[in-house]
Amino acid sequence: MKKITYKPLFKLLIDRNMTRTDLKRLTGISPGCLAKLGKGDNLTTDVLVRICNSLDCTLPEIMELEDEK
């Protein structure tokens, strides 16, 4: 079974020298959404699109599927 991971997003933030707080400030996402990102929980497509628009990237650049352990 596969699950979503946001590891590519966190790598992108590191590459751009940004913190999660920077992401929250730039996108306007809530602390709850930020916590969901950290846990790999599901987010609405609206939130994912807002992140992509703010970072000028695509969905595959911020999320991927990986095998559940």
N, CA, C and O atoms as a printed pandas DataFrame, in Angstrom:
     atom_number atom_name residue_name chain_id  residue_number  x_coord  y_coord  z_coord
0              1         N          MET        A               1    0.842   -1.180    0.000
1              2        CA          MET        A               1    0.000    0.000    0.000
2              3         C          MET        A               1    0.890    1.248    0.000
3              4         O          MET        A               1    1.949    1.275    0.628
4              5         N          LYS        A               2    0.444    2.256   -0.704
5              6        CA          LYS        A               2    1.210    3.502   -0.824
6              7         C          LYS        A               2    0.597    4.586    0.058
7              8         O          LYS        A               2   -0.590    4.545    0.382
8              9         N          LYS        A               3    1.421    5.549    0.436
9             10        CA          LYS        A               3    0.942    6.712    1.177
10            11         C          LYS        A               3    1.668    7.944    0.657
11            12         O          LYS        A               3    2.738    7.847    0.057
12            13         N          ILE        A               4    1.070    9.097    0.899
13            14        CA          ILE        A               4    1.661   10.367    0.467
14            15         C          ILE        A               4    2.737   10.784    1.455
15            16         O          ILE        A               4    2.583   10.634    2.667
16            17         N          THR        A               5    3.819   11.306    0.920
17            18        CA          THR        A               5    4.852   11.904    1.747
18            19         C          THR        A               5    5.189   13.279    1.178
19            20         O          THR        A               5    5.145   13.493   -0.033
20            21         N          TYR        A               6    5.517   14.186    2.053
21            22        CA          TYR        A               6    5.869   15.548    1.651
22            23         C          TYR        A               6    7.374   15.787    1.756
23            24         O          TYR        A               6    7.817   16.932    1.840
24            25         N          LYS        A               7    8.154   14.718    1.753
25            26        CA          LYS        A               7    9.612   14.845    1.818
26            27         C          LYS        A               7   10.169   15.742    0.719
27            28         O          LYS        A               7   11.087   16.520    0.978
28            29         N          PRO        A               8    9.633   15.655   -0.513
29            30        CA          PRO        A               8   10.148   16.560   -1.553
30            31         C          PRO        A               8    9.945   18.039   -1.198
31            32         O          PRO        A               8   10.785   18.878   -1.525
32            33         N          LEU        A               9    8.838   18.354   -0.533
33            34        CA          LEU        A               9    8.600   19.735   -0.108
34            35         C          LEU        A               9    9.656   20.170    0.889
35            36         O          LEU        A               9   10.207   21.264    0.771
36            37         N          PHE        A              10    9.945   19.330    1.868
37            38        CA          PHE        A              10   10.918   19.704    2.887
38            39         C          PHE        A              10   12.332   19.812    2.300
39            40         O          PHE        A              10   13.132   20.634    2.749
40            41         N          LYS        A              11   12.632   18.991    1.311
41            42        CA          LYS        A              11   13.913   19.108    0.618
42            43         C          LYS        A              11   13.967   20.416   -0.165
43            44         O          LYS        A              11   14.995   21.093   -0.181
44            45         N          LEU        A              12   12.860   20.771   -0.812
45            46        CA          LEU        A              12   12.780   22.027   -1.558
46            47         C          LEU        A              12   12.987   23.217   -0.625
47            48         O          LEU        A              12   13.684   24.172   -0.969
48            49         N          LEU        A              13   12.376   23.152    0.558
49            50        CA          LEU        A              13   12.560   24.235    1.531
50            51         C          LEU        A              13   14.025   24.359    1.935
51            52         O          LEU        A              13   14.549   25.468    2.031
52            53         N          ILE        A              14   14.683   23.236    2.171
53            54        CA          ILE        A              14   16.106   23.255    2.533
54            55         C          ILE        A              14   16.924   23.855    1.396
55            56         O          ILE        A              14   17.795   24.694    1.622
56            57         N          ASP        A              15   16.633   23.414    0.159
57            58        CA          ASP        A              15   17.370   23.932   -0.997
58            59         C          ASP        A              15   17.203   25.438   -1.149
59            60         O          ASP        A              15   18.105   26.125   -1.628
60            61         N          ARG        A              16   16.049   25.945   -0.742
61            62        CA          ARG        A              16   15.770   27.387   -0.857
62            63         C          ARG        A              16   16.076   28.138    0.434
63            64         O          ARG        A              16   15.769   29.324    0.555
64            65         N          ASN        A              17   16.677   27.449    1.391
65            66        CA          ASN        A              17   17.051   28.052    2.678
66            67         C          ASN        A              17   15.832   28.656    3.385
67            68         O          ASN        A              17   15.881   29.772    3.902
68            69         N          MET        A              18   14.747   27.892    3.392
69            70        CA          MET        A              18   13.497   28.326    4.022
70            71         C          MET        A              18   13.139   27.387    5.169
71            72         O          MET        A              18   13.489   26.207    5.156
72            73         N          THR        A              19   12.442   27.925    6.153
73            74        CA          THR        A              19   11.951   27.128    7.270
74            75         C          THR        A              19   10.462   26.852    7.074
75            76         O          THR        A              19    9.827   27.415    6.182
76            77         N          ARG        A              20    9.926   25.996    7.904
77            78        CA          ARG        A              20    8.482   25.735    7.861
78            79         C          ARG        A              20    7.709   26.996    8.228
79            80         O          ARG        A              20    6.618   27.233    7.708
80            81         N          THR        A              21    8.268   27.801    9.116
81            82        CA          THR        A              21    7.628   29.068    9.472
82            83         C          THR        A              21    7.599   30.001    8.267
83            84         O          THR        A              21    6.609   30.699    8.045
84            85         N          ASP        A              22    8.681   30.015    7.487
85            86        CA          ASP        A              22    8.701   30.806    6.256
86            87         C          ASP        A              22    7.596   30.344    5.314
87            88         O          ASP        A              22    6.906   31.165    4.709
88            89         N          LEU        A              23    7.428   29.027    5.192
89            90        CA          LEU        A              23    6.391   28.466    4.331
90            91         C          LEU        A              23    5.012   28.911    4.806
91            92         O          LEU        A              23    4.173   29.317    4.001
92            93         N          LYS        A              24    4.781   28.835    6.108
93            94        CA          LYS        A              24    3.496   29.238    6.675
94            95         C          LYS        A              24    3.220   30.708    6.389
95            96         O          LYS        A              24    2.109   31.074    6.004
96            97         N          ARG        A              25    4.216   31.533    6.575
97            98        CA          ARG        A              25    4.082   32.973    6.347
98            99         C          ARG        A              25    3.830   33.276    4.867
99           100         O          ARG        A              25    2.980   34.105    4.538
100          101         N          LEU        A              26    4.562   32.610    3.980
101          102        CA          LEU        A              26    4.462   32.849    2.543
102          103         C          LEU        A              26    3.118   32.393    1.970
103          104         O          LEU        A              26    2.539   33.072    1.123
104          105         N          THR        A              27    2.630   31.251    2.432
105          106        CA          THR        A              27    1.413   30.660    1.868
106          107         C          THR        A              27    0.149   31.048    2.607
107          108         O          THR        A              27   -0.941   31.006    2.036
108          109         N          GLY        A              28    0.279   31.427    3.871
109          110        CA          GLY        A              28   -0.896   31.732    4.681
110          111         C          GLY        A              28   -1.610   30.490    5.184
111          112         O          GLY        A              28   -2.758   30.570    5.619
112          113         N          ILE        A              29   -0.935   29.326    5.130
113          114        CA          ILE        A              29   -1.577   28.109    5.635
114          115         C          ILE        A              29   -1.601   28.136    7.161
115          116         O          ILE        A              29   -0.787   28.802    7.799
116          117         N          SER        A              30   -2.529   27.414    7.716
117          118        CA          SER        A              30   -2.710   27.403    9.172
118          119         C          SER        A              30   -1.659   26.529    9.842
119          120         O          SER        A              30   -1.043   25.679    9.199
120          121         N          PRO        A              31   -1.456   26.746   11.148
121          122        CA          PRO        A              31   -0.552   25.866   11.887
122          123         C          PRO        A              31   -0.996   24.404   11.816
123          124         O          PRO        A              31   -0.161   23.500   11.824
124          125         N          GLY        A              32   -2.311   24.171   11.748
125          126        CA          GLY        A              32   -2.823   22.810   11.638
126          127         C          GLY        A              32   -2.404   22.147   10.336
127          128         O          GLY        A              32   -2.046   20.969   10.317
128          129         N          CYS        A              33   -2.450   22.910    9.243
129          130        CA          CYS        A              33   -2.002   22.383    7.944
130          131         C          CYS        A              33   -0.507   22.084    7.982
131          132         O          CYS        A              33   -0.052   21.078    7.437
132          133         N          LEU        A              34    0.237   22.949    8.616
133          134        CA          LEU        A              34    1.678   22.741    8.732
134          135         C          LEU        A              34    1.965   21.463    9.528
135          136         O          LEU        A              34    2.871   20.702    9.188
136          137         N          ALA        A              35    1.193   21.240   10.576
137          138        CA          ALA        A              35    1.351   20.015   11.365
138          139         C          ALA        A              35    1.006   18.779   10.528
139          140         O          ALA        A              35    1.681   17.754   10.621
140          141         N          LYS        A              36   -0.040   18.881    9.715
141          142        CA          LYS        A              36   -0.418   17.763    8.844
142          143         C          LYS        A              36    0.693   17.453    7.850
143          144         O          LYS        A              36    0.962   16.288    7.561
144          145         N          LEU        A              37    1.340   18.496    7.323
145          146        CA          LEU        A              37    2.464   18.285    6.414
146          147         C          LEU        A              37    3.556   17.475    7.107
147          148         O          LEU        A              37    4.099   16.529    6.537
148          149         N          GLY        A              38    3.867   17.855    8.332
149          150        CA          GLY        A              38    4.910   17.171    9.085
150          151         C          GLY        A              38    4.595   15.718    9.369
151          152         O          GLY        A              38    5.498   14.884    9.437
152          153         N          LYS        A              39    3.303   15.408    9.536
153          154        CA          LYS        A              39    2.879   14.037    9.826
154          155         C          LYS        A              39    2.608   13.230    8.569
155          156         O          LYS        A              39    2.420   12.015    8.633
156          157         N          GLY        A              40    2.586   13.908    7.418
157          158        CA          GLY        A              40    2.256   13.211    6.173
158          159         C          GLY        A              40    0.772   12.933    6.033
159          160         O          GLY        A              40    0.370   12.026    5.304
160          161         N          ASP        A              41   -0.050   13.720    6.738
161          162        CA          ASP        A              41   -1.503   13.556    6.643
162          163         C          ASP        A              41   -2.024   14.186    5.361
163          164         O          ASP        A              41   -1.319   14.942    4.692
164          165         N          ASN        A              42   -3.275   13.860    5.027
165          166        CA          ASN        A              42   -3.902   14.409    3.832
166          167         C          ASN        A              42   -4.215   15.887    4.006
167          168         O          ASN        A              42   -4.612   16.336    5.082
168          169         N          LEU        A              43   -4.026   16.633    2.921
169          170        CA          LEU        A              43   -4.380   18.050    2.865
170          171         C          LEU        A              43   -5.310   18.255    1.686
171          172         O          LEU        A              43   -5.330   17.442    0.762
172          173         N          THR        A              44   -6.075   19.327    1.708
173          174        CA          THR        A              44   -6.948   19.603    0.574
174          175         C          THR        A              44   -6.107   20.028   -0.625
175          176         O          THR        A              44   -4.984   20.511   -0.482
176          177         N          THR        A              45   -6.674   19.839   -1.792
177          178        CA          THR        A              45   -5.961   20.268   -3.007
178          179         C          THR        A              45   -5.785   21.776   -3.008
179          180         O          THR        A              45   -4.805   22.275   -3.561
180          181         N          ASP        A              46   -6.706   22.515   -2.405
181          182        CA          ASP        A              46   -6.558   23.973   -2.330
182          183         C          ASP        A              46   -5.273   24.364   -1.614
183          184         O          ASP        A              46   -4.561   25.266   -2.054
184          185         N          VAL        A              47   -4.980   23.689   -0.521
185          186        CA          VAL        A              47   -3.765   23.982    0.237
186          187         C          VAL        A              47   -2.529   23.603   -0.586
187          188         O          VAL        A              47   -1.552   24.350   -0.625
188          189         N          LEU        A              48   -2.578   22.450   -1.236
189          190        CA          LEU        A              48   -1.443   22.010   -2.043
190          191         C          LEU        A              48   -1.191   22.966   -3.204
191          192         O          LEU        A              48   -0.041   23.278   -3.513
192          193         N          VAL        A              49   -2.258   23.431   -3.845
193          194        CA          VAL        A              49   -2.114   24.380   -4.951
194          195         C          VAL        A              49   -1.577   25.716   -4.432
195          196         O          VAL        A              49   -0.763   26.352   -5.101
196          197         N          ARG        A              50   -2.015   26.142   -3.267
197          198        CA          ARG        A              50   -1.510   27.395   -2.678
198          199         C          ARG        A              50   -0.003   27.293   -2.425
199          200         O          ARG        A              50    0.738   28.246   -2.669
200          201         N          ILE        A              51    0.443   26.142   -1.937
201          202        CA          ILE        A              51    1.876   25.928   -1.713
202          203         C          ILE        A              51    2.624   25.990   -3.045
203          204         O          ILE        A              51    3.657   26.651   -3.153
204          205         N          CYS        A              52    2.095   25.296   -4.057
205          206        CA          CYS        A              52    2.746   25.292   -5.375
206          207         C          CYS        A              52    2.809   26.690   -5.972
207          208         O          CYS        A              52    3.842   27.091   -6.507
208          209         N          ASN        A              53    1.717   27.431   -5.884
209          210        CA          ASN        A              53    1.715   28.796   -6.413
210          211         C          ASN        A              53    2.706   29.688   -5.676
211          212         O          ASN        A              53    3.403   30.491   -6.296
212          213         N          SER        A              54    2.768   29.550   -4.371
213          214        CA          SER        A              54    3.665   30.389   -3.572
214          215         C          SER        A              54    5.134   30.063   -3.821
215          216         O          SER        A              54    5.981   30.956   -3.801
216          217         N          LEU        A              55    5.437   28.793   -4.055
217          218        CA          LEU        A              55    6.822   28.374   -4.266
218          219         C          LEU        A              55    7.180   28.264   -5.747
219          220         O          LEU        A              55    8.314   27.930   -6.091
220          221         N          ASP        A              56    6.218   28.544   -6.619
221          222        CA          ASP        A              56    6.410   28.445   -8.069
222          223         C          ASP        A              56    6.951   27.061   -8.436
223          224         O          ASP        A              56    8.012   26.923   -9.045
224          225         N          CYS        A              57    6.183   26.048   -8.043
225          226        CA          CYS        A              57    6.580   24.666   -8.314
226          227         C          CYS        A              57    5.353   23.848   -8.678
227          228         O          CYS        A              57    4.245   24.380   -8.740
228          229         N          THR        A              58    5.543   22.564   -8.917
229          230        CA          THR        A              58    4.450   21.667   -9.271
230          231         C          THR        A              58    4.204   20.654   -8.156
231          232         O          THR        A              58    5.027   20.495   -7.254
232          233         N          LEU        A              59    3.060   19.969   -8.229
233          234        CA          LEU        A              59    2.732   18.975   -7.201
234          235         C          LEU        A              59    3.805   17.900   -7.038
235          236         O          LEU        A              59    4.152   17.569   -5.904
236          237         N          PRO        A              60    4.352   17.335   -8.135
237          238        CA          PRO        A              60    5.388   16.318   -7.943
238          239         C          PRO        A              60    6.659   16.854   -7.255
239          240         O          PRO        A              60    7.474   16.075   -6.761
240          241         N          GLU        A              61    6.816   18.170   -7.229
241          242        CA          GLU        A              61    7.978   18.743   -6.557
242          243         C          GLU        A              61    7.777   18.874   -5.046
243          244         O          GLU        A              61    8.733   19.138   -4.316
244          245         N          ILE        A              62    6.531   18.689   -4.571
245          246        CA          ILE        A              62    6.283   18.829   -3.136
246          247         C          ILE        A              62    5.744   17.557   -2.484
247          248         O          ILE        A              62    5.681   17.472   -1.258
248          249         N          MET        A              63    5.357   16.575   -3.285
249          250        CA          MET        A              63    4.801   15.358   -2.692
250          251         C          MET        A              63    5.101   14.156   -3.591
251          252         O          MET        A              63    5.350   14.300   -4.788
252          253         N          GLU        A              64    5.070   12.971   -2.983
253          254        CA          GLU        A              64    5.263   11.744   -3.734
254          255         C          GLU        A              64    4.605   10.603   -2.991
255          256         O          GLU        A              64    4.214   10.747   -1.833
256          257         N          LEU        A              65    4.486    9.484   -3.650
257          258        CA          LEU        A              65    3.952    8.278   -3.023
258          259         C          LEU        A              65    5.096    7.374   -2.618
259          260         O          LEU        A              65    6.058    7.194   -3.365
260          261         N          GLU        A              66    4.982    6.807   -1.429
261          262        CA          GLU        A              66    5.986    5.836   -0.989
262          263         C          GLU        A              66    5.277    4.663   -0.356
263          264         O          GLU        A              66    4.130    4.780    0.075
264          265         N          ASP        A              67    5.947    3.545   -0.298
265          266        CA          ASP        A              67    5.372    2.346    0.315
266          267         C          ASP        A              67    5.221    2.542    1.813
267          268         O          ASP        A              67    6.113    3.077    2.472
268          269         N          GLU        A              68    4.084    2.105    2.348
269          270        CA          GLU        A              68    3.897    2.154    3.796
270          271         C          GLU        A              68    4.759    1.092    4.429
271          272         O          GLU        A              68    5.008    0.041    3.838
272          273         N          LYS        A              69    5.213    1.371    5.639
273          274        CA          LYS        A              69    6.077    0.414    6.337
274          275         C          LYS        A              69    5.275   -0.458    7.245
275          276         O          LYS        A              69    5.831   -1.326    7.917
